[in-house]
Amino acid sequence: MHHCLNHDWTTYDYNNFEKAYPDLRKMVDTFHELRADGTDSSQQAQFSFCDQSLLLTCSAILIGQVDGTAPDMPRVGNLVSPGVIIQPKQEISPYEDVKATSQALIHTLFANPMWGDSEDSALFHIPWISADYYNTPQHDQDFNIDDSWAENVEQMSRNGWDFLLLYGNFLSFEYFRRRLGRFRIGGKRFQDYFVQSIGQCRLPEDRVRLDVAKLVGAYLARRLITLSTGHFGLAPNTIQPNNQIYVVLGCSVPVVLRPKPDTGHFEVVGECYVEGYAKGEARKAVDEGKFSIQKITLC
């Protein structure tokens, strides 16, 4: 099993953004070669059917349980649906420091452990232009464009962000980040990762446009999550608290599994990205005695 996140060369034709990052093609292509299970892709997967039934047994490593879930992106035509937030109980970041935590969130949102490493990602440099009023319960279902928002848009235009405002994905991006704004991740609100003042745009236009398009595309049918360990993830929007995240031997990405009551079996929710478990770290943790390989049954 390999990842099928919907942002790749076919979807976006990254040749149109050749000036975005100097190593863009390498950054994307290298990720397709990574394996969360730490095995070579030619190695035989450890799967077997149970007694000729539809139950599948496999070897897997439990890396955490879902602790918090951010809102998903609703279907077109349902933009007033409330964004349901389940705030995480664990707010301590497992990443090294504030800068590393911010970069871990970038990796997670783009489902790529190298995104924005060689050249700073544009994402959090895009000014936060919404007043805090929207962050109150009575405005959870609003996407109002008030006077302060309009004034901030005008200031962005004067400061060189006009190309972004004219680009078709900006309103989707703005709706996305407002929807997630109150979700706490890494010890602070999602909103607080963004630059709060409207400064001059000093980033390549291609990088800004690519980051916005890639984020909006990658988040469709997905949801930002945190694990009981504090790690960040990007998972299917059907995920629920207490679902478990496994690295299944034979799969290139972690998998969300939902325990089935009274059977001991697991239902497959879907593949996900977990920052810190894209390059075989779980298998290394097994070798160090921190994790163990379990036999589990999928139904």
C-alpha positions in Angstrom: 0.0 0.0 0.0 1.3 3.4 -0.9 -0.1 6.9 -0.2 -2.7 8.4 -2.5 -2.8 11.9 -1.2 -4.2 14.1 -3.9 -1.3 16.4 -4.6 1.3 15.2 -7.0 2.8 16.0 -10.4 -0.4 14.8 -12.2 -2.8 16.9 -10.1 -0.9 20.2 -10.1 1.6 20.1 -12.9 4.3 21.6 -10.8 6.2 22.7 -13.9 3.9 25.7 -13.8 5.6 26.6 -10.4 9.2 26.0 -11.4 10.4 29.1 -9.5 8.6 28.3 -6.3 11.4 26.2 -4.7 14.8 25.5 -6.2 14.5 21.8 -5.4 10.8 21.4 -6.0 10.9 18.3 -8.1 13.4 16.6 -5.8 11.3 17.6 -2.8 8.2 15.9 -4.2 9.9 12.9 -5.9 12.0 12.0 -2.9 8.8 11.8 -0.7 7.3 9.1 -3.0 10.3 6.9 -2.2 9.9 7.1 1.6 8.5 4.3 3.6 7.0 4.6 7.0 7.6 0.9 7.7 11.3 1.3 7.0 11.4 -1.6 4.5 12.5 -1.8 1.0 9.5 -1.7 -1.4 10.6 -5.0 -3.0 10.2 -6.8 0.3 7.2 -9.0 0.7 4.3 -7.6 2.8 3.4 -9.6 5.9 -0.3 -10.1 5.2 -2.3 -13.3 5.4 -6.0 -14.3 5.4 -7.5 -15.9 8.4 -8.9 -19.4 7.7 -10.0 -18.5 4.2 -12.2 -15.8 5.6 -12.4 -12.1 4.7 -10.3 -11.2 7.8 -6.7 -10.1 7.1 -3.9 -10.6 9.6 -0.9 -8.3 9.4 2.1 -7.1 11.5 1.9 -3.6 12.7 3.4 -1.0 15.1 1.1 1.1 17.2 2.5 4.7 17.3 -0.4 6.5 19.0 -4.0 7.2 19.5 -6.0 10.1 18.1 -6.3 12.9 20.7 -7.6 16.0 18.9 -9.3 16.7 15.6 -9.6 19.9 13.7 -12.5 20.7 11.4 -12.6 19.3 7.9 -13.5 21.2 4.8 -17.2 20.8 4.0 -18.5 20.1 0.5 -19.1 22.9 -1.9 -22.5 24.4 -1.2 -22.3 23.5 2.5 -19.9 26.2 3.6 -22.0 27.3 6.6 -21.8 24.0 8.3 -20.2 24.3 11.7 -16.6 23.4 12.1 -16.5 20.7 14.9 -13.3 21.0 16.9 -12.2 18.4 19.5 -9.3 20.0 21.3 -6.4 17.8 22.3 -5.7 16.9 25.9 -2.0 16.7 25.1 -0.5 20.1 24.2 3.2 19.4 24.7 5.0 19.3 21.4 7.3 16.3 20.8 9.3 18.4 18.4 12.5 20.1 19.4 11.5 23.8 19.8 9.1 26.5 18.6 10.8 26.7 15.2 10.8 22.9 14.8 7.1 22.7 15.9 6.1 25.2 13.3 8.1 23.3 10.6 6.5 20.1 11.8 3.1 21.6 11.2 4.2 22.7 7.7 5.3 19.1 6.9 2.0 17.8 8.2 -0.2 20.2 6.2 1.6 19.3 3.0 2.0 15.6 4.0 5.7 15.9 3.1 8.6 15.7 5.6 10.8 17.9 3.5 8.4 20.7 2.4 9.9 24.1 3.1 13.2 22.8 4.6 15.6 24.1 1.9 13.7 27.3 1.4 11.2 28.7 3.9 7.6 27.8 3.1 5.3 30.7 2.3 2.4 29.4 4.3 2.7 31.1 7.7 4.1 34.3 6.2 0.7 35.0 4.6 -0.7 37.6 7.0 -3.6 36.7 9.2 -6.2 39.3 8.2 -9.2 38.2 10.2 -10.1 39.9 13.4 -10.5 37.8 16.5 -14.3 38.3 16.6 -14.8 35.3 14.3 -13.2 33.1 17.0 -16.3 33.3 19.2 -19.0 30.6 19.4 -21.7 32.9 17.8 -19.5 33.3 14.7 -18.5 29.6 14.3 -20.8 29.3 11.2 -20.0 32.7 9.7 -17.7 33.7 7.0 -18.3 37.4 7.1 -16.3 39.9 5.3 -16.5 42.9 7.6 -15.0 46.4 7.4 -11.7 45.4 9.1 -11.3 42.4 6.8 -11.8 44.7 3.8 -9.3 47.2 5.1 -6.7 44.5 5.7 -7.2 43.2 2.2 -6.6 46.7 0.8 -3.4 46.9 2.9 -2.2 43.5 1.6 -2.8 44.7 -1.9 -0.7 47.8 -1.2 2.1 45.7 0.3 2.5 43.4 -2.8 0.1 40.6 -2.0 -2.3 41.6 -4.8 -1.4 38.6 -7.0 -2.6 36.3 -4.1 -5.9 38.2 -3.7 -6.7 37.8 -7.3 -5.8 34.1 -7.4 -8.8 31.9 -7.3 -7.8 29.8 -4.3 -7.4 32.7 -1.8 -11.0 32.7 -0.5 -10.9 28.9 -0.1 -7.6 29.3 1.8 -9.0 32.1 4.0 -12.1 30.0 4.8 -9.8 27.0 5.6 -7.6 28.8 8.1 -10.5 30.6 9.8 -12.2 27.3 10.2 -9.1 25.8 11.9 -8.1 29.0 13.7 -9.2 28.0 17.2 -7.8 24.4 17.0 -4.9 24.1 19.4 -1.9 22.3 18.1 1.6 22.2 19.6 0.5 24.3 22.5 -1.1 27.3 20.7 -4.0 28.1 18.3 -3.6 27.3 14.6 -4.2 31.0 14.0 -1.1 32.0 16.0 1.3 30.3 13.6 0.6 33.0 11.0 2.2 36.4 10.8 -0.2 38.8 12.5 1.0 42.0 10.9 0.6 42.9 7.2 4.1 43.4 6.0 5.6 43.7 2.5 5.5 40.5 0.5 9.1 39.3 0.0 8.4 35.8 -1.2 8.4 34.5 -4.8 4.9 34.7 -6.2 5.1 31.1 -7.4 5.9 29.8 -3.9 2.9 31.6 -2.4 0.5 30.5 -5.1 1.8 26.9 -5.0 1.6 26.6 -1.2 -2.0 27.9 -1.2 -3.1 25.6 -4.0 -1.4 22.6 -2.5 -2.8 23.2 0.9 -6.4 23.6 -0.2 -6.1 20.5 -2.5 -4.4 18.3 0.2 -7.0 19.1 2.9 -10.0 18.1 0.9 -11.6 15.1 2.6 -9.0 15.3 5.3 -8.6 16.5 8.8 -5.7 17.8 10.9 -5.2 15.7 14.0 -3.0 15.3 17.0 -2.0 12.1 18.7 -1.8 11.2 22.3 1.9 11.6 22.0 1.5 15.2 20.8 2.5 14.3 17.2 0.7 16.0 14.3 -1.1 14.2 11.5 -3.2 14.6 8.4 -5.9 11.9 8.2 -9.2 11.1 6.5 -12.1 13.3 7.6 -14.0 10.3 9.0 -11.4 9.8 11.7 -12.6 9.9 15.3 -11.0 10.4 18.7 -9.5 7.2 20.1 -8.9 5.7 16.7 -5.4 4.3 16.6 -2.5 5.0 14.2 -0.4 2.0 13.1 2.6 1.6 10.9 1.7 -1.6 9.1 4.6 -3.6 7.7 4.2 -3.5 3.9 2.5 -0.1 3.9 4.5 3.1 2.9 2.4 5.4 5.2 0.8 5.0 8.6 -2.8 3.7 8.7 -5.8 4.8 10.8 -7.5 1.8 12.4 -10.8 1.8 14.4 -11.2 -0.9 17.0 -14.4 -3.0 16.5 -16.2 -3.6 19.8 -16.2 -7.2 21.2 -14.2 -8.7 18.4 -10.6 -7.4 18.9 -10.5 -6.7 15.1 -9.9 -3.3 13.4 -11.7 -1.5 10.7 -9.4 0.4 8.2 -10.3 4.1 8.2 -7.6 5.1 5.7 -4.0 6.1 5.2 -2.6 9.2 6.9 0.6 11.2 7.3 2.2 11.6 10.8 5.1 13.9 11.2 8.0 12.0 12.7 6.9 8.6 11.2 7.5 8.9 7.5 11.1 7.5 7.2 11.1 4.3 9.2 11.3 5.8 12.6 8.7 3.4 14.1 10.8 0.4 13.0 13.9 2.0 14.5 11.9 2.5 17.8 11.1 -1.3 17.7 14.9 -2.0 17.5 15.4 0.3 20.4 12.8 -1.4 22.5 10.4 1.6 22.6 7.7 0.0 20.4 6.8 -3.6 19.6 5.4 -5.4 16.5 2.0 -6.7 17.0 -0.2 -9.2 15.0 -3.5 -7.5 14.3 -6.6 -8.5 12.3 -8.4 -6.2 9.9 -12.0 -6.6 8.8 
